Amino acid sequence: MSSKIKRNVLKSMIIGVLAYMGALGVPQPAQAEYADIVINNYADAAGMRPAVFPHWFHRIRFRCKVCHTDLGFAFKAGGNKIDMAKIIDGKFCGACHNGEISWSVENCAMCHSGIPGQPTHFHGSTVQRLIAPAYKPLPANDAKK
């Protein structure tokens, strides 16, 4: 085989390998929806608003495995028995919401912002449809009536 043919074959092989490697780096479309999750396994019973988990917000920052493998979240709304004791112990949300990585559990309204009575479920809309209006006490003169 002539050296010219060998060079052409080698070039073709290199181009083929580079094209294959480039195709591996092309982002694939997402296979899941990243909407919001209402978590109300225990909130209503404790006199708290349901927690609203903005799945899309976390998903743009972390890969799925961070929460669903490393932290043990099930791939189903309500699939884990998450309560505040577990979160305070650093499990589930508490792995990051510890006051060092992200805000801590003392900021209740940051998560417990859902409309009371909503069941635990995957909500395919934006968080604006899930959050109750901020609590506003009645003015002093109206409270006496």
C-alpha positions as CSV (number, residue, x, y, z in Angstrom):
1,M,0.0,0.0,0.0
2,S,1.4,3.4,-0.9
3,S,2.1,6.0,1.8
4,K,-0.5,8.3,0.3
5,I,-3.3,5.7,0.6
6,K,-2.1,5.0,4.2
7,R,-2.3,8.7,5.1
8,N,-5.8,8.9,3.6
9,V,-7.0,5.9,5.5
10,L,-5.5,7.2,8.7
11,K,-7.1,10.6,8.1
12,S,-10.5,9.0,7.5
13,M,-10.2,6.9,10.7
14,I,-9.2,10.0,12.8
15,I,-12.1,12.0,11.3
16,G,-14.5,9.1,12.0
17,V,-13.3,8.8,15.6
18,L,-13.6,12.5,16.2
19,A,-17.1,12.6,14.6
20,Y,-18.2,9.7,16.9
21,M,-16.8,11.4,20.0
22,G,-18.5,14.7,19.0
23,A,-21.8,12.9,18.6
24,L,-21.5,11.6,22.2
25,G,-21.2,15.2,23.5
26,V,-24.4,16.4,21.8
27,P,-27.0,17.1,24.5
28,Q,-30.0,14.8,24.3
29,P,-33.6,16.1,24.9
30,A,-34.8,15.7,28.5
31,Q,-37.0,12.7,29.0
32,A,-38.9,14.0,32.1
33,E,-40.9,17.0,33.1
34,Y,-39.4,19.2,35.7
35,A,-42.5,20.7,37.3
36,D,-43.3,21.2,40.9
37,I,-44.0,18.7,43.6
38,V,-46.5,19.3,46.4
39,I,-45.5,17.5,49.5
40,N,-48.3,17.1,52.1
41,N,-47.7,13.8,53.8
42,Y,-47.7,15.3,57.3
43,A,-48.0,19.1,56.8
44,D,-51.8,19.5,57.1
45,A,-51.9,17.3,60.2
46,A,-49.1,19.5,61.8
47,G,-51.0,22.7,61.1
48,M,-48.5,23.7,58.4
49,R,-49.0,24.6,54.7
50,P,-47.9,21.8,52.3
51,A,-44.3,22.1,51.1
52,V,-43.8,23.0,47.4
53,F,-40.7,21.6,45.9
54,P,-39.6,23.5,42.7
55,H,-38.3,20.5,40.9
56,W,-37.3,22.5,37.8
57,F,-35.3,24.9,39.9
58,H,-33.2,22.1,41.4
59,R,-33.0,20.2,38.1
60,I,-31.3,23.1,36.3
61,R,-28.6,23.0,38.9
62,F,-28.1,19.3,39.6
63,R,-28.3,16.1,37.7
64,C,-31.1,13.6,38.6
65,K,-28.7,11.3,40.4
66,V,-27.8,13.8,43.0
67,C,-31.2,13.7,44.6
68,H,-32.6,10.4,43.3
69,T,-29.6,8.2,43.9
70,D,-27.2,10.0,46.3
71,L,-30.0,11.3,48.6
72,G,-32.5,8.5,48.1
73,F,-35.5,10.4,46.8
74,A,-38.0,8.0,45.1
75,F,-39.0,8.8,41.5
76,K,-42.7,9.2,42.6
77,A,-44.3,12.1,44.4
78,G,-45.0,10.9,47.9
79,G,-42.7,7.9,47.5
80,N,-40.7,8.9,50.6
81,K,-41.9,9.4,54.1
82,I,-40.2,12.8,54.5
83,D,-40.8,14.6,57.8
84,M,-39.0,17.5,59.5
85,A,-37.2,15.1,61.9
86,K,-35.4,13.4,58.9
87,I,-34.7,16.8,57.3
88,I,-33.2,18.2,60.5
89,D,-31.1,15.0,60.7
90,G,-29.6,15.8,57.3
91,K,-31.6,13.4,55.3
92,F,-33.5,14.2,52.1
93,C,-33.8,18.0,51.8
94,G,-31.7,18.5,54.9
95,A,-28.6,17.2,53.1
96,C,-28.4,20.7,51.4
97,H,-30.8,22.8,53.4
98,N,-28.5,22.9,56.4
99,G,-27.6,26.6,56.6
100,E,-24.3,26.0,54.9
101,I,-25.1,24.8,51.4
102,S,-28.5,26.5,51.3
103,W,-31.0,28.0,53.8
104,S,-31.8,26.0,56.8
105,V,-35.0,24.6,58.1
106,E,-35.7,27.7,60.3
107,N,-37.1,29.4,57.2
108,C,-40.3,27.5,57.2
109,A,-42.2,29.6,54.7
110,M,-39.5,29.1,52.1
111,C,-40.9,25.6,51.6
112,H,-44.2,25.4,53.4
113,S,-45.9,27.8,51.0
114,G,-48.6,25.6,49.4
115,I,-52.3,26.0,49.6
116,P,-53.7,24.1,52.6
117,G,-55.4,20.8,51.8
118,Q,-53.6,20.0,48.6
119,P,-52.6,16.4,48.4
120,T,-49.1,15.2,47.7
121,H,-48.7,15.1,44.0
122,F,-46.7,16.0,40.9
123,H,-48.0,19.4,39.6
124,G,-47.4,20.1,36.0
125,S,-47.6,23.9,36.3
126,T,-45.5,26.7,37.7
127,V,-45.2,27.3,41.4
128,Q,-47.3,30.5,41.1
129,R,-50.5,28.3,40.9
130,L,-49.5,26.3,44.0
131,I,-48.5,29.0,46.5
132,A,-51.0,30.5,48.8
133,P,-51.0,34.3,49.1
134,A,-48.9,35.6,52.0
135,Y,-50.6,35.7,55.3
136,K,-51.9,39.2,56.2
137,P,-53.4,39.8,59.6
138,L,-56.6,41.8,59.7
139,P,-56.1,45.5,60.6
140,A,-56.7,46.1,64.4
141,N,-60.1,47.8,63.9
142,D,-61.4,44.9,61.7
143,A,-60.3,42.3,64.1
144,K,-62.6,43.6,66.8
145,K,-65.8,43.1,64.7
